[in-house]
Amino acid sequence: MKLAVIGGCGVRSPLLAKSLAGRAQTLNISQIVFMDISTERLEVYGSLAMGIFRALAPSIKFSLTTDAALAITDADYVITTIRAGGDAMRARDERIALSHNVIGQETVGVAGFSFAMRSIPVLIEYCKKVRGLAKPHCKVFNFTNPAGLVSQALIDAGFDFTYGICDAPSGLLRQIAKLYNAKEIRGECFGLNHLSYFNSIVVDNLDITEHLLQDEHVLKNSDLRFFPKSLLTHKGTLPNEYLYYYYYPDIALSNILKCGKSRGEIIEVLTAEMTDALKNTNSFESALSVYSKHYARREHSYMTNETGIKCEKPFTFDLKSQEAGGYADVALKYIELSQSAKGGDMVLCVPNTNSIPGLEETDVVEVTCTVSSSGCMPHKFDNISTLDLDLIRRVKLYERLAVKAILQHDISVGIDALFANPLCGSFSIAEKLAKTYFELNCEYCDLGNYE
């Protein structure tokens, strides 16, 4: 089988390569192609990925290309992880939002609307290529941000072979499993991408949800560290870390403004420094060392400025360790379960059907699903609190309107979308942001007759 990665040579490509190299053979994947439009990224990060495959899985046919058609042709699986406009555009998106004293953050914040204006048209073209060139049963796993909004657009555009993936839910489960030295862990997750909750965590057949909410060791050493214990015990659920922006927007905005830099601006600098350093390496081993050092800086800065809470967990890119994780493992888990008659559970972004009450059947949600050779079935969640359901519905309204605005090139709908986003909340600001973002992205999104 063949797997293609569109946008495969970003800063996460070595992590992606390690995951794929470690499991490809057991999943009957014999050919892997990393495609990227940037020849520089192919040379810098693609060469690292190539070295990883040579070291860990020399029997896998691994290649690099700038040709999307070549990568997609006869593929069984495609992962999309693109950044249209690059880091500079992300930084600009978020800075525009901050100039109006609004949180930009590229997934939950209003800057995600601007990013989606670039991502969606490009991904639709890639999905058209998948439909025409890949194998008939090909599945697409989208990791491109804002993942929930983008996944909604792809479903609305008729690409029912697409799934949204995110490593946040599985990452929290993996952190808890490691802290408890668990042999098996599973959880019931409901909500939207970057707005989801676990209402049940089972470790080795024992439900430990209530215990987790009181466990200081877990609260300090997992992505729950961003939340006060009082919130967790009040809610009774384990939140995705991005819910911090919804529960503490005043603190997050104040911290970002005090820092003087958005996350996008920080990432832009860190990525440029990493790329320059990697260009000056002269061996695969030295490149791995440089990558590990610079990626650790990226990891340690994660949500630090927004929350004021530092990540103290050391990061080392160890080629020989069994621990991988990341979004590649989410895609690989789907492949593994879909090859099994028995199957198993995992968290995916899929059409709601009847999973979460009060949402439309075609609304893309992030929930625990049972995946097997028979298909993918989202679990049903009936006892969602009124407040949680209200937030989910409000953000889904934003996503639905945003997709409509982007697919129909309608700035008036874009204003409504941004006004619906809980992190905006001002019609006058929504008007200004919509106009600015439509003008900024005219290269990617035909503005028609909008003034």
C-alpha positions in Angstrom: 0.0 0.0 0.0 1.0 3.6 -0.6 0.8 6.5 1.8 1.3 10.2 0.7 1.9 13.2 2.9 0.9 16.5 1.3 3.0 19.2 3.1 5.3 16.5 4.4 8.4 18.6 5.0 7.5 21.0 7.7 9.2 21.1 11.1 7.3 18.1 12.3 8.4 15.9 9.5 11.1 14.0 11.5 8.5 13.1 14.1 6.1 12.1 11.3 8.9 10.0 9.6 9.8 8.2 12.9 6.1 7.2 13.5 5.6 6.0 9.9 9.0 4.2 9.7 8.2 2.4 13.0 4.8 1.0 12.0 4.6 1.0 8.2 5.6 -2.6 7.7 3.2 -4.0 10.2 0.4 -2.1 8.5 1.4 -3.4 5.1 2.5 0.1 3.8 5.3 -0.5 1.4 5.6 3.0 -0.2 5.6 6.5 1.4 5.9 9.8 -0.4 6.5 13.2 1.3 5.3 16.0 -1.0 6.1 19.7 -0.4 5.9 22.8 -2.6 9.1 24.1 -1.1 12.4 22.8 -2.4 14.2 24.3 0.6 12.0 22.3 3.0 12.5 19.2 0.9 16.3 19.7 1.2 16.4 20.6 4.9 13.6 18.5 6.5 13.0 16.0 3.7 16.6 14.9 4.0 16.2 14.3 7.7 13.1 12.2 7.0 15.0 10.3 4.4 17.8 9.6 6.9 15.2 8.4 9.4 13.7 5.9 7.0 17.1 4.6 6.0 18.0 4.1 9.7 14.7 2.6 10.8 12.9 1.1 7.8 15.3 0.7 4.8 12.9 -1.7 3.1 10.2 0.9 2.8 10.2 2.7 -0.6 10.5 6.3 0.6 10.7 9.4 -1.7 10.4 13.2 -1.8 8.7 15.3 -4.4 7.2 18.7 -5.3 4.7 17.0 -7.6 1.3 16.5 -5.9 -0.1 14.4 -8.7 2.9 12.0 -8.5 2.5 11.7 -4.8 -1.2 11.1 -4.9 -1.4 8.7 -7.8 -2.4 5.2 -6.7 -2.3 6.2 -3.0 -4.3 4.2 -0.5 -4.0 6.9 2.2 -3.2 10.6 2.1 -2.3 12.9 5.0 -2.7 16.6 4.5 -0.7 19.0 6.7 -0.2 22.3 4.8 0.4 25.9 5.8 -0.7 28.1 2.9 1.0 31.4 3.2 3.7 30.1 5.6 4.5 31.1 9.1 4.6 34.8 8.1 0.9 34.8 7.2 0.0 33.1 10.4 1.9 35.8 12.4 0.1 38.5 10.4 -3.3 36.9 10.9 -2.8 36.9 14.7 -1.3 40.4 14.8 -4.3 41.8 13.0 -6.6 40.3 15.7 -4.4 41.6 18.5 -4.6 45.1 17.0 -8.3 44.9 17.9 -7.6 43.5 21.3 -9.0 40.1 20.2 -7.3 36.7 20.6 -6.0 35.6 17.2 -4.9 32.0 17.9 -5.0 30.2 14.6 -7.4 27.5 15.6 -9.9 28.7 18.2 -9.3 32.5 17.6 -10.5 34.7 14.8 -7.2 34.3 12.9 -8.3 30.8 12.2 -10.9 32.3 9.8 -8.1 33.9 7.8 -6.0 30.8 7.8 -9.0 28.7 6.7 -9.5 31.1 3.7 -6.1 30.0 2.5 -6.3 26.3 3.6 -9.7 25.4 2.3 -9.3 26.3 -1.4 -6.0 24.6 -1.6 -7.2 21.4 0.1 -10.2 21.2 -2.1 -7.9 21.1 -5.1 -5.8 18.3 -3.4 -9.0 16.4 -2.7 -10.0 16.7 -6.3 -6.7 15.1 -7.2 -7.3 12.3 -4.7 -10.7 11.6 -6.3 -9.1 11.5 -9.7 -5.7 9.9 -9.1 -5.7 7.9 -5.9 -7.2 4.4 -5.5 -11.0 4.4 -5.2 -10.9 3.5 -1.5 -8.3 6.1 -0.6 -8.8 7.9 2.8 -7.6 11.4 3.5 -6.5 12.4 7.0 -6.5 16.2 7.4 -4.2 17.7 10.0 -4.2 21.2 8.4 -5.4 23.9 10.8 -7.9 25.0 11.8 -8.6 21.3 11.6 -12.3 21.3 12.6 -13.3 24.1 10.4 -11.3 22.7 7.4 -12.7 19.2 7.9 -16.2 20.8 7.9 -15.5 22.5 4.6 -14.2 19.3 3.0 -17.3 17.4 4.1 -19.6 20.2 2.9 -17.8 20.2 -0.4 -18.6 16.5 -0.9 -15.4 14.8 0.1 -16.8 12.1 2.3 -13.5 10.1 2.3 -11.9 12.7 4.6 -11.3 12.6 8.3 -10.0 15.3 10.6 -7.2 14.3 12.9 -5.6 15.9 15.9 -3.0 14.7 18.4 -4.3 16.5 21.4 -6.9 13.9 22.7 -4.6 11.0 22.1 -1.7 13.0 23.5 -3.5 13.5 26.8 -4.4 9.8 27.0 -0.8 8.9 26.3 0.4 11.2 29.1 -2.0 9.7 31.6 -1.1 6.1 30.5 2.6 6.9 31.1 2.0 8.5 34.5 0.0 5.5 35.6 2.2 2.9 33.9 -1.0 1.6 32.3 -1.1 -1.4 29.9 -4.3 -0.1 28.3 -6.2 3.2 28.3 -9.3 4.4 26.6 -11.5 7.5 26.9 -14.9 8.9 25.9 -14.3 12.2 24.2 -16.9 14.6 22.8 -17.0 18.1 21.3 -15.3 19.9 18.5 -11.7 20.1 17.5 -9.8 22.0 20.2 -13.1 22.2 22.1 -13.5 18.7 23.5 -13.9 17.0 26.8 -13.2 13.5 28.2 -16.1 12.5 30.4 -14.6 9.0 31.1 -11.0 7.7 31.3 -10.5 4.0 31.8 -7.1 2.6 32.7 -6.7 -1.2 32.8 -10.5 -1.6 32.9 -10.9 0.8 35.9 -12.6 4.1 35.5 -10.3 6.7 37.1 -12.0 9.9 35.9 -12.9 11.2 39.4 -9.4 10.2 40.7 -7.7 12.1 37.9 -9.4 15.3 38.7 -7.8 15.1 42.2 -4.4 13.7 41.2 -1.9 16.6 41.7 0.8 14.6 39.9 -1.3 14.2 36.8 -2.6 17.8 36.9 1.0 19.1 37.0 2.6 16.7 34.5 0.0 16.6 31.7 -1.7 19.1 29.5 -4.2 19.6 32.3 -1.5 21.8 33.9 -3.0 24.9 32.3 -6.2 24.6 34.3 -6.8 25.4 38.0 -7.9 22.3 39.9 -11.0 24.2 40.9 -12.2 24.4 37.3 -11.6 20.7 36.7 -13.5 19.6 39.8 -16.3 22.0 39.1 -16.6 20.7 35.5 -16.1 17.0 36.3 -14.6 16.4 32.9 -11.0 16.6 31.5 -10.8 19.5 28.9 -8.7 19.9 25.8 -6.0 22.4 26.6 -7.3 24.8 24.0 -10.4 25.3 26.1 -8.2 27.6 28.2 -8.9 30.3 25.6 -12.6 30.0 26.1 -12.6 29.8 29.9 -9.9 32.4 30.5 -9.9 34.7 27.5 -9.1 37.8 29.6 -6.0 36.2 31.1 -4.8 34.8 27.8 -5.2 38.1 26.0 -3.6 40.1 28.8 -0.6 37.6 28.9 -0.2 37.8 25.1 -0.3 41.6 25.0 2.2 41.7 27.9 4.5 39.3 26.2 4.3 41.4 23.0 4.4 38.4 20.7 1.7 36.1 19.4 2.3 32.3 19.2 2.6 32.7 15.4 5.3 35.3 15.7 7.2 33.1 18.2 6.9 30.1 15.9 8.1 32.1 12.9 11.3 33.0 14.6 11.9 29.5 16.1 11.3 27.9 12.7 13.7 30.2 10.9 16.4 29.7 13.5 15.9 25.9 13.3 16.0 25.9 9.5 19.2 28.0 9.4 20.9 25.8 11.9 20.0 22.6 10.0 21.4 24.1 6.8 24.8 24.3 8.5 25.0 20.7 9.6 27.2 18.2 7.8 25.9 14.8 8.9 22.7 13.1 9.6 23.7 12.6 13.3 24.5 16.3 13.8 21.2 17.3 12.0 19.3 15.1 14.5 21.1 16.8 17.4 20.3 20.3 16.1 16.7 19.3 15.4 16.2 17.9 18.9 17.7 21.1 20.5 15.5 23.5 18.4 12.3 21.5 18.6 12.7 21.4 22.3 12.6 25.2 22.4 9.3 25.0 20.4 7.8 22.4 22.8 8.8 24.3 25.9 7.2 27.5 24.7 3.9 25.8 24.0 1.1 27.9 25.5 3.6 29.4 28.0 3.0 33.1 27.1 -0.8 32.7 27.0 -1.1 30.9 30.3 2.0 31.9 32.2 2.7 28.2 32.9 6.0 26.8 31.6 6.4 23.2 30.3 9.2 21.6 32.4 9.1 18.2 30.7 12.4 17.7 28.8 12.2 17.0 25.1 14.7 14.8 23.2 14.3 13.4 19.7 15.5 9.9 20.3 15.6 7.9 17.1 15.8 4.6 19.0 13.0 5.1 21.5 9.7 3.4 20.9 7.7 6.5 21.9 6.4 8.4 18.9 3.0 10.0 19.1 1.8 12.9 17.1 -0.8 13.1 14.4 0.9 10.4 12.4 0.0 7.9 15.1 -3.7 9.0 14.9 -3.7 8.2 11.1 -1.9 5.0 11.7 -4.3 3.9 14.4 -7.2 4.4 12.0 -5.4 2.3 9.4 -4.7 -0.4 12.0 -8.2 -0.6 13.3 -9.8 -0.4 9.8 -7.8 -3.6 8.9 -9.3 -5.4 11.9 -12.6 -7.1 12.0 -12.8 -6.5 15.8 -11.6 -2.9 15.5 -11.3 -0.5 18.4 -11.9 3.1 19.6 -10.2 6.3 18.8 -10.9 10.0 18.6 -11.6 11.5 15.1 -13.3 14.5 13.5 -16.3 13.1 11.7 -19.8 14.0 10.7 -22.0 14.1 13.8 -24.8 11.8 12.6 -26.5 11.5 16.1 -23.5 11.7 18.3 -24.0 15.1 20.0 -27.6 16.3 20.4 -28.6 19.7 19.0 -26.2 19.6 16.1 -26.9 18.8 12.5 -26.1 15.4 11.1 -23.4 16.8 8.8 -21.8 19.0 11.5 -18.2 17.8 11.9 -17.5 16.9 15.6 -14.5 15.5 17.5 -15.6 12.4 19.3 -14.6 8.9 20.2 -15.4 6.5 17.4 -15.4 2.7 16.9 -13.3 2.0 13.8 -13.2 -1.4 12.2 -13.2 -3.1 8.8 -16.9 -2.4 8.8 -16.4 1.4 8.9 -16.4 4.3 11.4 -19.2 4.7 14.0 -19.1 7.8 16.3 -20.2 7.2 19.9 -23.4 8.8 21.2 -23.3 11.4 24.1 -26.6 12.1 25.7 -25.7 13.7 29.1 -23.7 16.8 28.0 -24.1 19.7 30.4 -26.1 22.7 29.2 -23.1 25.1 29.4 -20.8 22.7 27.5 -23.5 22.1 24.8 -24.1 25.8 24.5 -20.4 26.5 23.9 -20.2 23.6 21.4 -23.2 24.9 19.5 -21.9 28.5 19.4 -18.5 27.5 18.0 -20.1 25.1 15.5 -22.3 28.0 14.4 -19.1 30.0 13.8 -17.5 27.2 11.9 -20.6 26.6 9.8 -20.9 30.3 8.9 -17.1 30.5 8.2 -17.2 27.6 5.8 -20.2 29.1 4.0 -18.4 32.5 3.8 -15.3 31.0 2.4 -16.9 28.6 -0.1 -19.3 31.2 -1.4 -16.8 34.1 -1.1 -19.4 36.1 0.9 -18.0 38.8 3.1 -21.3 39.5 4.8 -21.5 35.9 6.0 -17.9 36.2 7.1 -18.9 39.1 9.4 -21.6 36.9 10.9 -19.1 34.1 11.4 -16.6 36.2 13.2 -19.3 37.8 15.4 -20.4 34.3 16.3 -16.9 33.3 17.5 -17.0 33.6 21.3 -13.5 35.1 21.3 -14.7 38.1 19.2 -18.1 39.0 20.5 -18.2 42.5 18.8 -20.1 43.2 15.6 -18.0 46.3 14.8 -14.8 44.4 15.3 -16.1 41.5 13.2 -16.8 43.9 10.3 -13.3 45.2 10.5 -11.7 41.8 10.7 -13.8 40.3 7.9 -12.8 43.2 5.5 -9.2 43.0 6.5 -9.0 39.2 6.2 -10.8 39.1 2.8 -8.4 41.7 1.5 -5.4 39.9 2.9 -6.3 36.6 1.3 -7.5 37.8 -2.1 -4.7 35.7 -3.7 -6.3 32.6 -2.3 -10.0 33.5 -2.3 -11.7 35.3 -5.2 -13.4 38.3 -3.7 -15.8 38.8 -6.6 -17.5 42.2 -6.3 -17.0 42.8 -2.6 -15.9 46.2 -1.6 
